[in-house]
Amino acid sequence: MANAANILQSLVPISQFNKGKAAQIFDRLRTEKELIVLKNNQPSAVILSPEEYTRLTEIEEDYMLLLEANGRLEANGDKPGISFTNVLNDLGISESDLDDAEEVAIE
């Protein structure tokens, strides 16, 4: 029942925008992940907080990478793979080197 209550709290009639309450509506996104805009009592749009949008796009990106990895594994068929340990040895890197390395942001 709490989930239904949360949904009801996130509903915003579109008429609130026409009444000059847009700033108040957008301020709600500081504490709420999403708001559902109603037009003629029907869901018409969803407004997401920047954090929620970022979270969802990262999930989508991770999913696309997973699909790509699975596709590569399937395309590889029965060919033998190279173990993580062998890759590290070939590159002259130890696991402790990886643990000690700084985080790098890849865009």
MARDODREN-717562 format. One record per atom (N, C-alpha, C, CB): x, y negated, z negated; atom name. Coordinates in Angstrom, 1 decimal, padded with zeros to 4 digits. Glycine has a CB too. Layout:
// MARDODREN-717562
      X      Y      Z atom
      X      Y      Z   CA
...
This chain:
// MARDODREN-717562
      X      Y      Z atom
  000.8  001.2  000.0    N
  000.0  000.0  000.0   CA
  000.9 -001.3  000.0    C
 -000.9  000.0 -001.2   CB
  002.1 -001.2 -000.6    N
  002.9 -002.3 -000.6   CA
  003.3 -002.7  000.8    C
  004.2 -002.0 -001.5   CB
  003.5 -001.7  001.7    N
  003.9 -002.1  003.1   CA
  002.8 -002.9  003.7    C
  004.1 -000.8  003.8   CB
  001.5 -002.5  003.5    N
  000.4 -003.3  004.1   CA
  000.4 -004.7  003.6    C
 -000.9 -002.5  003.8   CB
  000.7 -004.8  002.3    N
  000.7 -006.1  001.7   CA
  001.8 -007.0  002.3    C
  000.9 -006.0  000.1   CB
  003.0 -006.4  002.6    N
  004.1 -007.1  003.2   CA
  003.7 -007.6  004.6    C
  005.3 -006.2  003.3   CB
  003.0 -006.7  005.3    N
  002.6 -007.1  006.7   CA
  001.6 -008.3  006.6    C
  001.9 -005.9  007.4   CB
  000.7 -008.2  005.7    N
 -000.3 -009.3  005.6   CA
  000.4 -010.6  005.2    C
 -001.4 -008.9  004.5   CB
  001.4 -010.5  004.4    N
  002.1 -011.7  004.0   CA
  002.9 -012.3  005.1    C
  003.1 -011.4  002.8   CB
  003.3 -011.5  006.1    N
  004.1 -012.0  007.2   CA
  003.3 -012.5  008.4    C
  005.0 -010.9  007.7   CB
  002.0 -012.5  008.3    N
  001.1 -013.0  009.3   CA
  001.0 -014.5  009.3    C
 -000.3 -012.4  009.2   CB
  001.2 -015.2  010.4    N
  001.1 -016.6  010.6   CA
  000.2 -017.0  011.7    C
  002.5 -017.2  010.8   CB
 -001.0 -017.6  011.4    N
 -001.8 -018.1  012.5   CA
 -001.1 -019.1  013.4    C
 -003.2 -018.6  011.9   CB
 -001.3 -019.0  014.7    N
 -000.7 -020.0  015.6   CA
 -001.2 -021.4  015.3    C
 -001.0 -019.6  017.0   CB
 -002.4 -021.5  014.7    N
 -002.9 -022.9  014.4   CA
 -002.1 -023.6  013.4    C
 -004.4 -022.7  013.9   CB
 -001.3 -022.9  012.6    N
 -000.4 -023.5  011.6   CA
  000.7 -024.4  012.3    C
  000.3 -022.5  010.7   CB
  001.1 -023.9  013.5    N
  002.1 -024.7  014.3   CA
  001.4 -026.0  014.8    C
  002.6 -023.9  015.5   CB
  000.2 -025.9  015.1    N
 -000.5 -027.1  015.6   CA
 -000.8 -028.1  014.5    C
 -001.8 -026.7  016.3   CB
 -000.8 -027.6  013.3    N
 -001.0 -028.5  012.1   CA
  000.2 -029.1  011.5    C
 -001.8 -027.7  011.0   CB
  001.3 -029.0  012.3    N
  002.6 -029.6  011.8   CA
  003.3 -028.8  010.8    C
  002.3 -031.0  011.3   CB
  003.0 -027.5  010.7    N
  003.7 -026.7  009.6   CA
  004.8 -025.8  010.1    C
  002.6 -025.9  009.0   CB
  005.3 -026.1  011.3    N
  006.4 -025.3  011.9   CA
  007.6 -025.3  011.0    C
  006.8 -025.9  013.3   CB
  008.0 -026.4  010.4    N
  009.2 -026.4  009.6   CA
  009.0 -025.5  008.4    C
  009.4 -027.9  009.1   CB
  007.8 -025.5  007.8    N
  007.5 -024.6  006.7   CA
  007.6 -023.1  007.1    C
  006.1 -024.9  006.1   CB
  007.0 -022.9  008.3    N
  007.1 -021.5  008.8   CA
  008.5 -021.0  009.0    C
  006.3 -021.4  010.1   CB
  009.3 -021.9  009.6    N
  010.7 -021.5  009.8   CA
  011.5 -021.4  008.5    C
  011.4 -022.4  010.8   CB
  011.1 -022.2  007.5    N
  011.8 -022.1  006.2   CA
  011.5 -020.7  005.6    C
  011.3 -023.2  005.3   CB
  010.4 -020.1  005.9    N
  010.0 -018.8  005.3   CA
  011.0 -017.7  005.7    C
  008.6 -018.4  005.7   CB
  011.7 -018.0  006.9    N
  012.6 -017.0  007.4   CA
  013.9 -016.9  006.6    C
  013.0 -017.3  008.8   CB
  014.0 -017.8  005.7    N
  015.2 -017.7  004.7   CA
  015.0 -016.5  003.8    C
  015.4 -019.0  003.9   CB
  013.7 -016.2  003.5    N
  013.5 -015.1  002.5   CA
  012.8 -013.9  003.2    C
  012.6 -015.7  001.4   CB
  012.3 -014.1  004.4    N
  011.6 -013.0  005.0   CA
  012.3 -012.7  006.3    C
  010.1 -013.4  005.4   CB
  012.3 -011.4  006.7    N
  013.0 -010.9  007.9   CA
  012.3 -011.3  009.2    C
  013.3 -009.5  007.8   CB
  011.0 -011.2  009.1    N
  010.2 -011.4  010.3   CA
  008.8 -012.0  010.0    C
  010.0 -010.1  011.1   CB
  008.3 -012.7  010.9    N
  006.9 -013.3  010.8   CA
  006.2 -012.9  012.1    C
  006.9 -014.8  010.6   CB
  004.9 -012.5  011.9    N
  004.1 -012.2  013.0   CA
  003.1 -013.3  013.3    C
  003.3 -010.8  012.8   CB
  003.2 -013.9  014.5    N
  002.3 -015.0  014.9   CA
  001.0 -014.4  015.5    C
  003.0 -015.9  015.9   CB
 -000.1 -014.9  014.9    N
 -001.4 -014.4  015.4   CA
 -002.0 -015.5  016.3    C
 -002.3 -014.1  014.2   CB
 -002.6 -015.0  017.4    N
 -003.3 -015.9  018.3   CA
 -004.7 -015.2  018.5    C
 -002.6 -016.2  019.7   CB
 -005.8 -015.9  018.2    N
 -007.1 -015.3  018.2   CA
 -007.2 -014.0  017.4    C
 -007.5 -015.0  019.7   CB
 -006.5 -014.0  016.3    N
 -006.5 -012.9  015.3   CA
 -005.8 -011.6  015.9    C
 -007.9 -012.5  014.9   CB
 -005.0 -011.8  016.9    N
 -004.2 -010.7  017.5   CA
 -002.7 -011.0  017.4    C
 -004.7 -010.4  018.9   CB
 -001.9 -010.1  017.1    N
 -000.4 -010.3  017.1   CA
  000.0 -010.8  018.5    C
  000.4 -009.1  016.7   CB
  000.7 -011.9  018.6    N
  001.1 -012.5  019.8   CA
  002.6 -012.6  020.0    C
  000.4 -013.9  020.0   CB
  003.3 -012.8  018.8    N
  004.7 -012.9  018.9   CA
  005.3 -012.5  017.5    C
  005.1 -014.4  019.3   CB
  006.6 -012.3  017.5    N
  007.3 -012.0  016.3   CA
  008.5 -012.9  016.2    C
  007.8 -010.5  016.2   CB
  008.6 -013.6  015.1    N
  009.8 -014.5  014.9   CA
  010.7 -013.8  013.9    C
  009.3 -015.9  014.3   CB
  011.9 -013.7  014.3    N
  012.9 -013.0  013.4   CA
  013.9 -014.0  012.8    C
  013.7 -011.9  014.2   CB
  014.4 -013.7  011.6    N
  015.4 -014.4  011.0   CA
  016.7 -014.2  011.8    C
  015.6 -014.1  009.5   CB
  017.7 -015.1  011.8    N
  018.9 -014.8  012.5   CA
  019.6 -013.5  012.0    C
  019.9 -016.0  012.4   CB
  019.6 -013.3  010.7    N
  020.2 -012.1  010.2   CA
  019.5 -010.8  010.7    C
  020.2 -012.1  008.7   CB
  018.2 -010.8  010.7    N
  017.5 -009.7  011.2   CA
  017.7 -009.4  012.7    C
  016.0 -009.8  011.0   CB
  017.8 -010.5  013.5    N
  018.1 -010.4  014.9   CA
  019.4 -009.8  015.1    C
  018.0 -011.8  015.6   CB
  020.4 -010.3  014.4    N
  021.8 -009.8  014.5   CA
  021.8 -008.3  014.1    C
  022.7 -010.5  013.5   CB
  021.1 -007.9  013.0    N
  021.1 -006.5  012.6   CA
  020.5 -005.6  013.7    C
  020.3 -006.4  011.3   CB
  019.4 -006.1  014.3    N
  018.8 -005.3  015.3   CA
  019.6 -005.1  016.6    C
  017.4 -005.8  015.6   CB
  020.3 -006.2  016.9    N
  021.1 -006.2  018.1   CA
  022.3 -005.3  017.9    C
  021.5 -007.6  018.6   CB
  022.8 -005.3  016.7    N
  024.0 -004.4  016.4   CA
  023.5 -002.9  016.4    C
  024.6 -004.7  015.0   CB
  022.3 -002.6  015.9    N
  021.8 -001.3  016.0   CA
  021.6 -000.9  017.5    C
  020.4 -001.2  015.3   CB
  021.1 -001.8  018.3    N
  021.0 -001.5  019.7   CA
  022.3 -001.2  020.4    C
  020.2 -002.6  020.4   CB
  023.3 -002.0  020.1    N
  024.6 -001.8  020.6   CA
  025.3 -000.5  020.2    C
  025.5 -003.0  020.2   CB
  025.1 -000.2  018.9    N
  025.6  001.1  018.4   CA
  024.9  002.3  019.1    C
  025.4  001.2  016.9   CB
  023.6  002.2  019.4    N
  022.9  003.2  020.0   CA
  023.4  003.4  021.5    C
  021.4  002.9  020.0   CB
  023.6  002.2  022.2    N
  024.1  002.3  023.5   CA
  025.5  002.9  023.6    C
  024.1  000.9  024.2   CB
  026.3  002.6  022.6    N
  027.7  003.3  022.6   CA
  027.6  004.8  022.3    C
  028.5  002.6  021.5   CB
  026.6  005.1  021.4    N
  026.4  006.6  021.2   CA
  025.9  007.3  022.4    C
  025.3  006.7  020.1   CB
  025.0  006.7  023.2    N
  024.6  007.3  024.5   CA
  025.7  007.4  025.4    C
  023.5  006.4  025.1   CB
  026.6  006.4  025.5    N
  027.7  006.5  026.4   CA
  028.7  007.6  026.0    C
  028.5  005.1  026.4   CB
  029.0  007.7  024.7    N
  029.9  008.7  024.2   CA
  029.3  010.1  024.4    C
  030.1  008.5  022.6   CB
  028.0  010.3  024.2    N
  027.4  011.6  024.5   CA
  027.4  011.9  026.0    C
  025.9  011.6  024.0   CB
  027.2  010.9  026.8    N
  027.3  011.1  028.3   CA
  028.7  011.5  028.7    C
  027.0  009.9  029.0   CB
  029.7  010.9  028.1    N
  031.1  011.3  028.4   CA
  031.4  012.7  027.9    C
  032.1  010.3  027.7   CB
  030.9  013.1  026.7    N
  031.1  014.4  026.2   CA
  030.5  015.4  027.2    C
  030.6  014.6  024.8   CB
  029.3  015.1  027.6    N
  028.6  016.1  028.5   CA
  029.3  016.1  029.9    C
  027.1  015.6  028.8   CB
  029.8  015.0  030.4    N
  030.6  015.0  031.6   CA
  031.9  015.8  031.5    C
  030.8  013.6  032.1   CB
  032.4  015.8  030.3    N
  033.7  016.5  030.1   CA
  033.5  018.0  030.2    C
  034.2  016.1  028.7   CB
  032.3  018.5  029.9    N
  032.0  019.9  030.1   CA
  032.9  020.7  029.1    C
  032.3  020.4  031.5   CB
  033.5  021.8  029.6    N
  034.3  022.7  028.8   CA
  035.8  022.3  028.8    C
  034.1  024.1  029.3   CB
  036.1  021.1  029.3    N
  037.5  020.7  029.3   CA
  037.9  020.5  027.8    C
  037.7  019.4  030.1   CB
  039.1  021.0  027.5    N
  039.6  020.8  026.1   CA
  039.8  019.3  025.8    C
  040.9  021.6  025.9   CB
  039.5  018.9  024.6    N
  039.7  017.6  024.1   CA
  041.0  017.4  023.4    C
  038.5  017.2  023.2   CB
  041.3  016.2  023.1    N
  042.6  016.0  022.3   CA
  042.2  015.6  020.9    C
  043.4  014.8  023.0   CB
  042.8  016.2  020.0    N
  042.4  015.9  018.6   CA
  042.9  014.5  018.2    C
  043.0  017.0  017.6   CB
  042.3  014.0  017.2    N
  042.7  012.7  016.6   CA
  044.1  012.7  016.1    C
  041.7  012.3  015.5   CB
  044.5  013.8  015.5    N
  045.8  014.0  015.0   CA
  046.9  013.9  016.1    C
  046.0  015.3  014.2   CB
  046.5  014.6  017.2    N
  047.5  014.6  018.4   CA
  047.6  013.2  019.0    C
  047.0  015.6  019.4   CB
  046.5  012.5  019.0    N
  046.5  011.1  019.6   CA
  047.4  010.2  018.7    C
  045.1  010.5  019.6   CB
  047.3  010.3  017.4    N
  048.1  009.6  016.4   CA
  049.6  009.9  016.6    C
  047.7  009.8  015.0   CB
  049.9  011.2  016.7    N
  051.3  011.7  016.9   CA
  051.8  011.1  018.2    C
  051.3  013.2  016.9   CB
  051.0  011.2  019.3    N
  051.5  010.7  020.6   CA
  051.8  009.2  020.5    C
  050.5  011.0  021.7   CB
  051.1  008.5  019.7    N
  051.3  007.0  019.6   CA
  052.3  006.6  018.5    C
  049.9  006.3  019.4   CB
  052.7  007.6  017.8    N
  053.6  007.3  016.7   CA
  053.0  006.6  015.5    C
  054.8  006.6  017.2   CB
  051.7  006.9  015.3    N
  051.0  006.2  014.2   CA
  050.5  007.2  013.2    C
  049.8  005.4  014.8   CB
  050.6  006.8  011.9    N
  050.1  007.7  010.9   CA
  048.7  007.2  010.4    C
  051.1  007.8  009.7   CB
  048.0  008.0  009.7    N
  046.7  007.6  009.2   CA
  046.9  006.5  008.1    C
  045.9  008.8  008.6   CB
  047.9  006.5  007.4    N
  048.2  005.5  006.4   CA
  048.4  004.1  007.1    C
  049.3  005.8  005.5   CB
  049.1  004.2  008.3    N
  049.3  003.0  009.1   CA
  047.9  002.4  009.5    C
  050.1  003.2  010.4   CB
  047.0  003.2  009.8    N
  045.6  002.7  010.2   CA
  044.9  002.1  008.9    C
  044.8  003.9  010.8   CB
  045.1  002.8  007.8    N
  044.4  002.3  006.6   CA
  045.0  000.9  006.2    C
  044.6  003.3  005.5   CB
  046.3  000.7  006.4    N
  046.9 -000.5  006.0   CA
  046.7 -001.7  007.1    C
  048.4 -000.3  005.9   CB
  046.2 -001.3  008.2    N
  046.1 -002.3  009.3   CA
  044.9 -003.3  009.0    C
  045.8 -001.7  010.7   CB
  045.1 -004.5  009.4    N
  044.0 -005.5  009.2   CA
  042.9 -005.2  010.1    C
  044.6 -007.0  009.5   CB
  041.7 -005.7  009.7    N
  040.5 -005.5  010.5   CA
  040.6 -006.5  011.7    C
  039.2 -005.8  009.7   CB
  040.2 -006.0  012.8    N
  040.2 -006.8  014.0   CA
  038.8 -007.0  014.6    C
  041.2 -006.2  015.1   CB
  038.4 -008.2  014.9    N
  037.1 -008.4  015.5   CA
  037.2 -008.3  017.0    C
  036.5 -009.8  015.0   CB
  036.4 -007.4  017.5    N
  036.4 -007.2  019.0   CA
  035.1 -007.7  019.5    C
  036.6 -005.7  019.4   CB
  035.2 -008.6  020.5    N
  034.0 -009.2  021.0   CA
  033.8 -008.8  022.5    C
  034.0 -010.7  020.9   CB
